[in-house]
Structures are given as structure tokens and as C-alpha cells.
Amino acid sequence: MGALVSLLLLLPSSMAVSQEPVRFGEPDATAAEPRGSIDGIRVLRGGALLVADGAESRLIRYSNDLATAAVLGREGQGPDEYRQPDGLFALPGDSTLMTDLGNGRIAVLDPDGTIVRTEPIAREGADGSFMLVLPRGTDAEGGIWFTTRTGPGMRLEDSAQVRRLDSGTGEIESIARLAPPPMSRSTSGGGDRQEERVMPIPFGPEDDWAVGPGGLAVVRAEPYRVDRVRPDGEVVLGPEIDWDPVSVKRADQEEWLDALSGGLMVMVTEENGVRNTNFRRGGRPSGMDLDSFEWPDTKPAFAPRSTRVDFAGRVWVRRYVQAGEPHLYDVIGPDGRVAGQVELPPGRRLLGFARDYVYLSRTDELDFQWLERYPEPTVSTGS
């Protein structure tokens, strides 16, 4: 990825999509057994699939038809072990990058799933800044993409940055700036026992992003549009996309709070100049209920941290809908225009893509998650 800006292209505004959304048919493959959670997937060369189950602290390799599964490695703190595996991302040579939340590190796996190298997630810069390298994506050259918002002294900056870590040289490059999620901050205690809590504001508009074929896609919240940063550094500003606000009702409040309970918790403690960082997915902070927040009347255009890029380079942006309704995605072509919409089957969540396939998860009445593979629905690629 080259310099941040080389050329700006302005496109005319985009009209709202009026046609009916495309819907999935039946899955052509379903895993024989459910998982406690599906926190990351990675499609290997040949079609086999790696799945990270953080709830059961297992890394599983599925056959390409999902009929058989084998657990790889073992749980532990050793250099070739993992605890609470999370995101999985492709690296060159059919290797895989795995986020190991329980051990606070990222790990590189060889094509057989063996850990060959690890690095810490939490890092400190020369200026005293505190940085978390929590991968959100990788590119064909092995670059690791992540977001930061902290500056010197763990201060929250006014904007977040999308950054790329060169895994070969260790150099970190800032690629784009984002409007971060609006937060509330509260402080309790004093002296050596001071605690600061940073919490999101419900349904606050925030930018999102994903990286894939065609480079970086930045989904802007205000106004709603998709900008592209191409691999040569050229920036293309997408047209504004029309959308209708969705009202916030009590069911929507409960759904938002449930989603927050399943999110990533980062706990940082500092004692006698020594900083410790712990990561955990799932679990609601104590003392939090619906009355703990001020709720807006409407939702923004899209849900945060849900954008994906498929093999054709199209950007899938999950639109906000009423609580309980199936997930709805705008599929946006390389010109920034909405090519169409795709509605997931009820109770499904988008996990990722393979060539010609889409992987979804289904949550059953016992909260187990079932992995499903679907033929990719036909959506126009746009102009």
C-alpha cells in the first residue's frame, strides 16, 4: 500500500436500492456438530476450513465438505499452544494468522496448523503510546491490518487510524483515518486504585472498514458512502448512499446490549510501572442494564465492525434493521454504488467467503453455533 492520497475521484450521488433483496437458498454443506462459538474462519487452499472456537478454546480443521473435523494443537501458554483462539486470516504460502486472546498474542500457523511464531498484541511506542495489534484483515503480501485510537499515556485520540503492519520489516504505516465510535468515560477510586471505564454510546455512528481484493474499503457513517484506497495508494471517494433511518425500540435496546455482552473486553492494569493487558470475549461488565445508557431515537445506516469484502472485491455492509429481523447487506461494487442487497436466512450470521461460496453460522435454541456453507447468491457487480 503506497501513500495515503494520490488522487481523489468524486462520483455522482447513488440512489437508494428499490428492488427486493436477494435471498439464500439451502446450504449445500453443514457441519456435523455444533460449536460453542465460531469466532473466526479461514479457507485453506483446496477448500479445507480452519475454525476458531474461543468458547471451547479449540482450533478445528474441517474437510472441504464440513463432514469431518479434527482439533489442531492444544490449549496452554507454551510457545506452540493457544488459549481462546479468535480471528483467523490468510497469509502467503497458505499460512494463517491467528489471534490468541487468552495469551494476548498473535500467532503464525504453517499450512498444517502448527504455530511457528508469536508476537504480543499489546505494544508500546517510543513516544509512550499504547497500541493493540488486533488484526482485522491481511493482504496478499502478508500485511496485517488493524485499528488504533490511543496516543501517549493511553489517551484516546479524536480519530482512529487504520494501520498496516509489514510482517517482514515490522514497520507500521497509517493508511486512513476514521470517525471512531463515540464513547463515554467515567473514573472511580483514587490514588493507586483508580479505575477508568470507557463505554460505547448506543447506536453511535462510526466508520467501519475491511480489506480485500481491490485494497482497503472505508465505510463512512456521515454521510453513508464507501471510499476505496487502492493498492497503489489512489483514493476513490464513493457516492453518498441514500438510506431510511430505523427507529430504536426496547427490543433494539436489548439486542444492542446482548451484542455488547458478546464483544471483546480489554482490561489494562498498571502497577509499579508494569502494565498488564488481558483480553476476553463475552461477558457483560457489572452494573450494566438498559437504564445505564441514554438511547437515541433512530439507528445509523449500518452496524459497526461487520463489513466484509468478497472474492470479487465487492463490499458487504450490514444495514441496521429492526431487532429480530434477518441481517440485510448492501453489496457495493468497485465504483461505490450499491449493486444490490442480500438478506441472510433468519438467525444467521455472516462469517466469510470462499470462491463461489459464503459461510454463515446458525445459532440454535441452546446457543450452540452451526457452521453452514451456501452457494454465493447472484448479485450484479456494478459498473
ABEGO torsion letter per residue (X at the ends): XBBABABBBBBBBBBBBABBBBBBBBBABBBABBBABBABBBBBBGGBBBBBBAAAGBBBBBBAAGABBBBBEBBEABAABBBGBBBBBBBBGGBBBBBBAAAGBBBBBBAAGBBABBBBABBBBAAGBBBBBBBAEBBAAGBBBBBBABBBGGBBBABBBBBBBBAAAGBBBBABBBBBBBBBBBBBEBEAABBBBBBBBBGBBBBBBBBBBGEBBBBBAOBBBBBBBBAAGBBBBBBBBBBBBBBBBAAAAAAAAAAAAABBBBBBBBBGGBBBBBBBBEEBBBGBBAAABBBBABBBABBBGABBBBAAGBBBBBBBBBBGBBBBBBBBBAAGBBAEBBBBBBGBBBAEBBBGBBBBBBBBAAGBBBBBBBBBBBBBAEX
